[in-house]
Amino acid sequence: MGKSLVTLLCDIAAPVGGYYLLRAFDVAPVWALTLGGLPPALRVLYLAARHRRVDGMGIFVLLIVAVGLVTTLATGDARLQLVRGAWFSVLIGLWMLASLRIGRRPTTYQATLALVPRRAAELEDRWADTPSFRRVWRVLAVVWGLGGLVHSAFSIVLAYTLPVDVVPGLDTVLSIASFVVLQVVTQVLLAREGTMNRMWARR
């Protein structure tokens, strides 16, 4: 619970709160966006130093911050800063959809294996002998891939049609709502398929 709270504060509350705090001191929007994005990167660097490794999500966060800094220095365009995360989300969405044809497993399933390494062998057994289990992870790759693309499209439209100062807060709400909806759909589909429920019940 404590780790989740720290993650929530660093990755969501600090960037948005930091942006509006800096704007209250008349910091230019493009620099407020850049500096507001530093807390997640600092958290990743702290964890990397502590555990001597960086996971895929950490690399993703560092890439977004790096692209934001380069964008600020090269263009000074606040709207390009606002959509930097959306373009990464587009790539991730396309990657999830492509994983249905490229590679041995859908990205959604591979991500689950990484999250529960102690159950990896059992999950792989289910993948090998349960067609409905394989099917649900392929469906989830489509759900998350298309969901990411739709969310990114909305984020880009917001960034280029609304006042800059409105977008960070509104886009954060949109991101949270999208994640919650996709998580609910994921849990419903997994519950209907039933394999995961039976596995967790035996723990």
N, C-alpha and C positions, 0 to 999 in steps of 0.2 A: 504493500500500500504506500509506504513512504517513497519507494523508488518511482512508482507511478505518479505520485504527486510532484516529485522533482522534475520528472520528464514533462508533465503537463505544464508546469510553471516555466521551464526553460524553453520548450519547443512551441508553446502556443501563447501563454500569457505574456511572457517577457517580450517577444517580438512586437506584438500588437500594442501592449502597454508602453514599451520603450518608444515605439514610433510616435504615439500621441503625446508622450511626455516631451520628447525632443521637439515636436512641432509646437508645443506650448512655449518653448524657449526660442521659437522662430528659426529653428534649424531647417534648412531647405529640405523639401520632401525626399529628394533623391538620396541625400545623406542620412536622413532619418530612417529611411527604409534599409539602407546599407548597415548602419550601426545597430538598428533594431534586430537585424538578422544574426548578430554575433553570438548571443547567448546559446542557441542550439549548437553552433560550431564549437564554442568553448566547452560545452558539456561533452561533446564527442572527443575533443582533444584530451580532456581530463580523463575520460574513461579509457582512451587509448593508452595514455601514459600509465594508468593504474593497472590495466589488464594486459598491456603490451600487444594489443591487436585492435583492429578496426573492422566492424562488421559491414555488410552491404549497405544497411541503412545509414550508418555513420558516414560512409563514403558519399552516399547520396546527399546528405546534409552539407558536407564540406564542398561538394561540387556546386550546389545551389549558392552557397555563400561566395565561393570563388567567382562564379559567373556574375553574381550581383556586383561584386567589387570591380571586376573588369568592365562591366557595363557602365558603372558609375564613372570610372576614370576615362573610359573611351567616349561616352556619349553624353553623360549628364542627364539622361532621359529617365524621369521617374516612372513613366508608364512602362518602359522596357523592364525596369526593376520589378514592377508589379506582376508582370507575366512570366518572370524567369522560372518560377516553380511550375507554372502551368505547362510550359514547353517540356520540362522534364517529365511531368505527368503524362503528356502525350506519348513520349517515348516509352514510358513504362507500360501504358495501356496497349500500345502496338506490340511491345515485347510479349505481353501476356497472351495476346491473340496469336502472335507468331509461334508461341511455344506449343500451340496445338498441332502445328505441322513440323516444327523444327525441334529436335531434341527428343528425349525419351519420355519426359514427364511434363505436364503443364506447370507453369510457374507457380500457380497457387498451391499445388501439391508440394513442390520443392520447398516453398517457403514454410509450409507446415512441418516438413521433415526437419528443417533447420531450427524451428521453434521447440520441437519436442524430440530431441535426438535420442532420448532413452526409449522412445516408442518407435523409432525408425524401422527396426526389424519387423515389428508386428504390422506396421503400416505397409511395408513392402510386401509382406505376405498377403495382406488383404488386397493390395493392388494386383497381385499375381492371380488370385483365385476368385475375385468378386467383381463381375462386370459392372454392377450398379455403383460400386465404389469408384471404379475408374471413370464412369460416366459422370458422376456428380462433380468430380474435380475438373473435368473438362467443361462442364456447364459453368462452374464457378470461375474458370479462366475467362470465359466469355462475359460473365456478369461483371467481374472486376475490370476487365479490359475495356468494355464499352462504358462502364460507369466512370472510369478514369477519363476517357475521352470526352464524355458529356460534361463532366465537372470542369475539365480544362477549357472546353469551349465557353462555358458560362463565365469562368474566371477571366478569360481573354476579353469577352464582350464587356464585362463589368469594368475592366481596367481601361478600356478605350472609350467608354460612353459616360462614365460617372466622374464626378470630381475626384481628384487623386486622394484627398483626405478621407473620403467616404469608403474607398475600396478596401484598405487593410482590414478594418473591422468587419465589413460585410462579407469579404472573401473568407475570413476565418470562420464565420458562422456557416457559410456555405460548405466549407471543407469539413467541419464537424458534422453537419447534417448529412452530407454525402457518405462519410465514413460510417455513421450510425446506421443509415439505411442499408448500405452494403453488408455490414456486419449482421444485421437482422436477417437479410436475405440468405446470407451464408449459413447462419445457424438453423434457419428453417429448412433449407435444402439438406443439410447434413442430418438434421433430426429425422426428416422424412426418409432418407436413405437408411439410417439406423445403425450402420456399422460403427461409427464413432461412439455412439451412445453405449453400445454393448462393450466396446473396448474400455471406456472410462469406468463403466459399472464394475468391471473386474479388477480395477486398481486396488 
